[in-house]
Amino acid sequence: MMTIHKMWSLLSKQQFTSWLIPTKKETLSGIRLFILIIFGGIILAPIVSLLPMLGLDWLYFFNDPNFTSTSLTNAYPPFASLFINLLTWMNWRHSLALLNSLTLVTIALATWKNGGKYGSIMLTLMSPAVWFVMWIGHPDALCLLGLITGFIPLALIKPQLTIFSMFSNRKLLIWTILFLIITLVIWPGWIVKLQSATIHHRLAFGWFVTGWPILVIGVLMLLGAGKDPYRLMAAGLLASPYLM
């Protein structure tokens, strides 16, 4: 039977903050990784700019002057523009090169952080999905950057990609819920608007379009994903009603 002393110790401030507040080591590790990726992306950008990337969506969607007022509510959370605008203020070809270099550096370090070696990193970077995202100019890797550094607002600019990964860590999950509550207070109903705008989009896919067997596969994968954020993400992509 738990004594009063033990109960009090569990409810004490030290115990409370231990599962809610990131440790100093976790915080510094996330900050260092974030800075490393940003600097790596800046250094790599001139080389990446030489690649023949089309960047159609980056030009006509994300660089649209009306992105924050119209396109934003159609496919992205309202706070996404705070991060997208950090890139789109410059020439669109330069910003596309920087976005793609950040994509490569983020994916490489995320693979390394998960225990991948040089061969694994190279195979990951050569994946057709990576180059397709770079070809059209989508900020998917920025979500991954937010995830591996613990920067929740950035990770949730495409919540359908990362939301399941938040279940890998109790602290991440709690802060994700708190952040979503704050955003709903500032922008009431944005989740409903996002779902209604994207789930019926002609380019969207997921079990809502491909059929319920995909959902079953996703749920089964979720049951075996444990607390691995990448397995949770992969399973979540199949369990999500839409992707885009």
Helices and strands as residue ranges (DSSP letters): H 4-11, H 13-18, H 24-48, H 56-57, I 58-62, I 67-71, H 72-75, H 80-88, H 92-113, H 118-125, H 128-136, H 140-149, H 152-155, H 159-162, G 163-168, H 170-186, H 190-198, H 207-210, H 212-223, H 229-239
